[in-house]
Amino acid sequence: MALLRCCLLWLLLPVGCGTQKLPTRDEELFQMQIRDKAFFHDSSVIPDGAEISSYLFRDTLKRYFFVVEEDNTPLSVTVTPCDAPLEWKLSLQELPEETSGEGSGDPEPLEQQKQQIIPEKGTELFSYKGNDVECFISSSSPSGLYQLELLSTEKDTHFKVYATTTPESDQPYPELPYDPRVDVTSLGRTTVTLAWKPSPTASLLKQPIQYCVVINKEHNFKSLCAVEAKLSADDAFMMAPKPGLDFSPFDFAHFGFPSDSSGKERSFLAKPSAKLGRQLHSRPKVDIQKICIGNKNIFTISDLKPDTQHYFDVFVVNSYSNTSTAYVGTFARTKEEAKQKTVELKDGKVADVFVKRKGAKFLRFAPVSSHQKVTFFVHSCLDTVQIQVRRDGKLLLSQDVEGIRQFQLRGKPKAKYLIRLKGNKKGASVLKILATTRPGKQAFPSLPEDTRIKAFDRLRTCSSATVAWLGTQERNKFCIYKKEVDESYNEDQKKREQNQCLGPDTRKKSEKVLCKYFHSQNLQKAVTTETVRGLQPGRSYLLDVYVVGHGGHSAKYQGKVVKTRKFC
């Protein structure tokens, strides 16, 4: 099989040709080729069957060369632009037939021979301009010197080249299925599920592959090379070609030619300039994710931004050669955040509200008639809740509520109030709220600042316990209940039962001790005591006190666990 080899290696390293030397005529032709320094300036060689990565300076033409020895040789050349469009052209410069050694007469002048070998323009086989992965394929190519020219007019850029003379059946890149599209199978506010048909490379050719998924908010990518260039845009080191990935220019000094005295020749292995480095570091950080997921062909992406358009690309990568092929990417806009439902409050009616942990609820109060004042009663049943009230967009109130609170605001004709209730980090919140323009008697009972129940240890007996609690200036109904608990009953269990909005109607009749009315105009004397009887010796009991308002709504004091004496 004819091998694709550069002319430099042909002269120095006769790989694949044994130890046999080239014919004298071919050697002479080759020497004339490399003496044309302008022709080979900034040129590189292409190995057969290996993908090379290189770097191209803007507006600087770069050439690659290789030789096809025999006619009717299959040829494939693939060029992958990375972070900028490329202009590239493949041309053929056929080698002249070897002249017979029996001829007579004067030899042709050297310049005339060079013109025969290296014409100004060869036969153009293929040309392309753009940022797609494009290739030239021929099942039967003539022998000759092939030249690949590449140019970037937009900016300095990376690119990849792959050339081979092996038959077309030997696939260098992973194959795509007959339908190469990426489909969005599920779409949420923060998640997207993608699916695609598997590559035949794994099932038919039995080659190891993996899929890489790329997510960004700008556009789809046509190659994995473009993705990697984008990811490394802030890294100046990545912008320079890595040693071993590029093939350096011909060494003219090795053949006896002096190097360019001006020192202006570009070395493709040189470090980027300081100016280039400053430009790279000033670039904004790229918002792009690359996730390689093995050989599964369905994947769910999470933690996306709601109501945002995202672009999704899938690449199949050959795990041995690291070559890749792009599926046809797609895009989708994640769903909007669920709009908060606004609960309408009716004048004088109590509304029960549940707020998720760290969540929020919105309520609207629009009085039908004109009013001078509006009163909000809020009863936080569990943990602290934040309330904010806005009137026609203006913030009037922002407070944390624990227990029962009352807020009175100045009214305004045809005003509309928006109430925002926000839960805390500890857990879900439960509360009751009432809005009215006619306060009258309080819908919720008033509570003292201290809602603890005090137990008197000296008055504790084997069958009774005496407790006390504070009241208010308003006459209210107080009910006390008891419930036996075991020895393992602790503060955490008691806290879970401290929903202040659960009234006496949720208790068993057998747990009721008594109900009584109580108040005092002197808050310092607003204290009441009660002895709970009929208890068992050495047992623990949870005592609860409820205060019931005129509207029938109740609030619970903090529970108290007492233990009767075991021996009396």
Residue pairs with C-beta under 8 A, 6 or more apart in sequence:
1 165
1 166
2 68
2 69
2 70
2 73
2 143
2 165
3 16
3 48
3 69
3 165
4 46
4 47
4 48
4 49
4 66
4 67
4 68
4 75
4 163
4 164
4 165
5 15
5 16
5 48
5 66
5 67
5 69
6 45
6 46
6 47
6 65
6 66
6 67
7 30
7 33
7 34
7 45
7 65
7 66
7 67
7 145
8 34
8 45
8 250
9 15
9 45
10 22
10 30
10 67
11 22
11 27
11 30
14 20
14 21
14 22
21 27
22 30
23 98
25 98
25 99
26 98
29 95
29 96
29 113
29 117
32 110
32 113
32 114
32 117
32 118
33 39
33 40
33 114
33 117
33 118
33 145
34 40
34 250
34 252
34 255
35 114
35 255
35 257
36 114
36 118
37 252
37 257
39 118
40 63
40 65
40 249
40 250
40 252
41 249
41 265
42 60
42 61
42 62
42 63
42 249
42 265
42 266
42 268
43 62
43 63
43 64
43 65
43 249
43 250
44 54
44 62
44 63
44 64
44 65
44 246
44 247
44 248
44 249
44 268
45 64
45 65
45 66
45 247
46 52
46 64
46 65
46 66
46 148
46 161
46 163
46 247
47 247
48 66
48 163
48 164
48 165
48 166
49 163
49 164
49 166
49 172
50 162
51 160
51 161
51 162
51 172
51 321
51 322
51 323
52 160
52 161
52 162
52 245
52 246
52 247
53 158
53 159
53 160
53 225
53 241
53 242
53 245
53 246
54 62
54 158
54 159
54 160
54 161
54 241
54 245
54 246
54 247
54 268
55 156
55 157
55 158
55 159
55 239
55 240
55 241
55 246
55 268
56 62
56 86
56 150
56 151
56 152
56 156
56 157
56 158
56 159
57 152
57 156
57 266
58 152
58 153
58 154
58 155
58 156
58 157
59 151
59 152
59 153
60 151
60 266
61 149
61 150
61 151
62 149
62 150
62 151
62 268
63 147
63 148
63 149
63 150
64 147
64 148
64 150
64 161
65 145
65 146
65 147
65 148
66 145
66 146
66 163
67 95
67 143
67 144
67 145
67 146
68 75
68 141
68 142
68 143
68 144
68 146
68 165
69 143
70 143
71 140
71 141
71 142
71 143
72 140
72 141
72 142
73 140
73 141
73 143
73 165
74 138
74 139
74 140
74 141
74 165
74 166
74 167
74 168
75 136
75 137
75 138
75 141
75 146
75 163
75 164
75 165
76 135
76 136
76 137
76 138
76 162
76 163
76 164
76 165
76 168
76 172
77 90
77 126
77 135
77 136
77 148
77 161
77 162
77 163
78 133
78 134
78 135
78 136
78 161
78 162
78 163
78 172
78 173
79 86
79 88
79 128
79 133
79 134
79 135
79 148
79 150
79 159
79 160
79 161
80 133
80 159
80 160
80 161
80 162
80 223
80 225
81 130
81 131
81 132
81 133
81 157
81 159
81 222
81 223
81 225
81 226
82 157
82 158
82 159
82 160
82 223
82 225
82 226
82 228
82 229
83 155
83 157
83 158
83 226
83 229
83 230
83 233
84 131
84 152
84 154
84 155
84 156
84 157
85 129
85 130
85 131
85 152
85 154
86 128
86 129
86 130
86 131
86 150
86 151
86 152
86 157
86 159
87 127
87 128
87 129
87 150
87 151
87 152
87 153
88 127
88 128
88 129
88 148
88 149
88 150
88 151
89 124
89 126
89 127
89 128
89 148
89 149
90 124
90 125
90 126
90 127
90 136
90 146
90 147
90 148
91 121
91 122
91 123
91 124
91 125
91 146
91 147
91 149
92 122
92 123
92 125
92 141
92 142
92 144
92 145
92 146
92 147
93 117
93 118
93 119
93 122
93 123
93 144
93 145
93 146
93 147
94 122
94 123
94 142
94 143
94 144
94 145
95 117
95 143
95 144
95 145
96 116
96 117
122 145
122 147
125 136
125 138
126 136
128 134
131 222
131 226
132 222
133 222
133 223
133 326
137 168
139 168
148 161
148 163
150 159
152 159
156 239
156 276
157 229
158 225
158 229
158 239
159 225
160 225
162 172
162 173
162 323
164 170
164 172
171 201
171 205
172 321
172 323
173 318
173 323
173 324
173 325
174 199
174 201
174 207
174 209
174 316
174 317
174 318
174 323
174 324
174 325
175 199
175 200
175 201
175 204
175 205
175 325
176 199
176 316
176 325
176 327
177 196
177 197
177 198
177 199
177 200
178 197
179 197
180 196
180 197
180 327
180 328
181 196
181 327
181 328
181 330
182 194
182 195
182 196
182 312
182 313
182 314
182 327
182 328
182 329
182 330
183 194
183 195
183 196
183 330
184 192
184 193
184 194
184 312
184 330
184 332
185 193
185 194
185 195
185 298
186 192
186 193
186 300
187 193
187 332
187 334
187 335
188 334
188 335
189 306
189 307
189 334
189 335
189 336
189 337
189 338
190 302
190 303
190 304
190 305
190 306
190 334
191 300
191 301
191 302
191 304
191 334
192 300
192 301
192 304
192 310
192 312
192 332
192 334
193 298
193 299
193 300
193 301
194 213
194 298
194 299
194 300
194 301
194 312
194 314
194 330
195 297
195 298
195 299
196 211
196 297
196 298
196 314
196 327
197 297
198 295
198 297
199 209
199 316
199 325
201 207
201 209
201 316
201 318
202 208
202 209
202 295
207 318
207 319
207 320
208 318
208 319
208 320
209 295
209 316
209 317
209 318
209 319
210 292
210 293
210 294
210 295
210 316
210 317
210 319
211 292
211 293
211 294
211 295
211 296
211 297
211 299
211 314
211 315
211 316
211 317
212 224
212 290
212 291
212 292
212 293
212 314
212 315
212 317
212 324
213 290
213 291
213 292
213 293
213 299
213 301
213 312
213 313
213 314
214 221
214 224
214 227
214 288
214 289
214 290
214 291
214 312
214 313
214 314
214 315
215 288
215 289
215 291
215 301
215 304
215 310
215 311
215 312
216 230
216 286
216 287
216 288
216 289
216 310
216 311
217 287
217 308
217 309
217 310
217 311
218 287
218 288
218 311
219 311
220 311
220 312
220 313
220 329
220 330
220 331
221 227
221 230
221 313
221 326
221 329
222 326
223 315
223 324
223 326
224 315
224 317
224 324
224 326
225 324
227 288
227 290
227 313
227 315
228 290
230 286
230 288
231 286
231 288
231 290
232 238
232 239
233 280
233 283
233 286
234 280
234 281
234 283
234 285
234 286
235 280
236 272
236 276
236 277
236 280
236 281
239 272
239 276
239 280
240 269
240 270
240 271
240 272
241 268
241 269
243 269
246 268
246 269
248 267
248 268
248 269
249 265
249 267
249 268
252 258
252 259
253 259
259 265
272 280
291 299
291 301
292 317
293 299
301 312
304 310
304 334
305 334
306 334
306 335
306 336
306 337
307 333
307 334
307 335
307 336
307 337
308 333
308 334
309 331
309 332
309 333
310 331
310 332
310 333
310 334
311 329
311 330
311 331
312 329
312 330
312 331
312 332
313 326
313 327
313 329
314 326
314 327
314 329
315 324
315 325
315 326
315 327
316 324
316 325
316 327
317 323
317 324
318 324
340 360
340 361
340 362
341 362
342 362
342 363
342 364
342 418
343 351
343 353
343 361
343 362
343 363
343 364
344 363
344 364
344 365
344 366
345 351
345 363
345 364
345 365
345 419
345 433
345 434
345 435
347 365
347 367
347 368
347 435
347 436
347 437
347 438
348 434
348 436
348 438
348 443
349 434
350 432
350 433
350 434
350 443
350 551
350 553
351 363
351 432
351 433
351 434
352 430
352 431
352 432
352 501
353 361
353 363
353 421
353 430
353 431
353 432
353 433
354 361
354 428
354 429
354 430
355 361
355 385
355 421
355 422
355 423
355 428
355 429
355 430
355 431
356 423
356 428
357 423
357 424
357 425
357 426
357 427
357 428
358 423
358 424
358 425
359 422
359 423
359 428
360 420
360 421
360 422
360 423
361 420
361 421
362 418
362 419
362 420
362 421
363 418
363 419
363 420
363 421
363 433
364 416
364 417
364 418
364 419
365 374
365 416
365 417
365 419
365 435
366 416
366 417
367 374
367 411
367 415
367 437
369 437
370 411
370 413
370 414
371 411
371 413
371 437
372 410
372 411
373 408
373 409
373 410
373 411
373 437
373 439
374 408
374 409
374 411
374 415
374 417
374 435
374 436
374 437
375 406
375 407
375 408
375 409
375 435
375 436
375 437
375 439
376 387
376 389
376 397
376 406
376 407
376 408
376 409
376 419
376 433
376 434
376 435
377 404
377 405
377 406
377 432
377 433
377 434
377 435
377 436
377 442
377 443
377 444
378 385
378 387
378 401
378 404
378 405
378 406
378 407
378 431
378 432
378 433
379 403
379 404
379 405
379 431
379 432
379 433
379 444
379 500
379 501
379 553
379 555
380 401
380 402
380 403
380 404
380 405
380 429
380 431
380 500
381 429
381 430
381 431
381 432
381 499
381 500
381 501
381 502
382 427
382 428
382 429
382 430
382 498
382 499
382 500
383 402
383 423
383 424
383 426
383 427
383 429
384 400
384 401
384 402
384 424
385 400
385 401
385 402
385 421
385 422
385 423
385 424
385 429
385 431
386 398
386 399
386 400
386 401
386 421
386 422
386 424
387 397
387 398
387 399
387 400
387 401
387 407
387 419
387 420
387 421
388 395
388 397
388 398
388 419
388 420
388 422
389 395
389 396
389 397
389 398
389 407
389 409
389 417
389 418
389 419
389 420
390 396
390 417
390 418
390 420
391 409
391 412
391 415
391 416
391 417
391 418
392 412
392 415
392 416
396 409
397 407
397 409
399 405
399 407
401 431
403 447
403 451
403 500
403 555
404 444
404 445
404 446
404 447
404 555
406 442
406 444
408 439
411 437
417 435
419 433
419 435
421 429
421 431
421 433
423 429
430 499
430 501
431 501
432 444
432 501
432 553
434 443
434 444
436 443
441 550
441 551
442 474
442 549
442 550
442 551
443 549
443 550
443 551
443 553
444 549
444 551
444 553
444 555
445 474
445 476
445 547
445 548
445 549
445 550
445 553
445 554
445 555
446 472
446 473
446 474
446 476
446 549
447 472
447 547
447 555
448 470
448 471
448 472
448 523
448 526
450 470
451 469
451 470
451 557
451 558
452 469
452 557
452 558
452 560
453 467
453 468
453 469
453 543
453 545
453 557
453 558
453 559
453 560
454 467
454 468
454 469
454 560
455 465
455 466
455 467
455 543
455 560
455 562
456 466
456 467
456 468
459 465
459 466
459 531
460 466
460 562
460 563
460 564
460 565
461 564
461 565
461 568
462 535
462 537
462 538
462 564
462 565
462 566
462 567
462 568
463 533
463 534
463 535
463 536
463 537
463 564
464 531
464 532
464 533
464 534
464 535
464 564
465 531
465 532
465 535
465 541
465 543
465 562
465 564
466 529
466 530
466 531
466 532
467 480
467 529
467 530
467 532
467 543
467 560
467 562
468 527
468 528
468 529
468 530
469 478
469 527
469 528
469 545
469 557
470 526
470 527
471 478
471 518
471 519
471 520
471 526
471 527
471 528
472 519
472 523
472 526
473 519
473 520
473 521
473 523
473 526
474 519
475 517
475 518
475 519
476 517
476 518
476 519
476 547
476 548
476 549
477 515
477 516
477 517
477 547
477 548
478 515
478 516
478 517
478 518
478 528
478 545
478 546
478 547
478 548
479 504
479 512
479 513
479 514
479 515
479 545
479 546
479 548
480 512
480 513
480 514
480 515
480 530
480 532
480 543
480 544
480 545
480 546
481 504
481 507
481 511
481 512
481 513
481 543
481 544
481 545
481 546
482 511
482 513
482 532
482 535
482 541
482 542
482 543
482 544
483 511
483 541
483 542
483 544
484 536
484 539
484 540
484 541
484 542
485 493
485 540
485 541
485 542
485 561
486 540
487 540
489 540
489 542
489 561
494 542
494 559
494 561
497 542
497 559
498 556
498 558
498 559
499 556
500 555
500 556
501 555
501 556
502 556
503 546
503 548
503 553
503 554
503 556
504 512
504 546
504 548
504 554
507 544
513 530
513 532
514 530
516 528
516 530
518 526
518 528
519 526
520 526
520 527
532 541
532 543
535 541
535 564
536 564
537 564
537 565
537 566
537 567
537 568
538 563
538 564
538 565
538 566
539 563
539 564
540 561
540 562
540 563
541 561
541 562
541 563
541 564
542 559
542 560
542 561
543 559
543 560
543 561
543 562
544 556
544 557
544 559
545 556
545 557
546 554
546 555
546 556
546 557
547 554
547 555
547 556
547 557
548 554
549 555
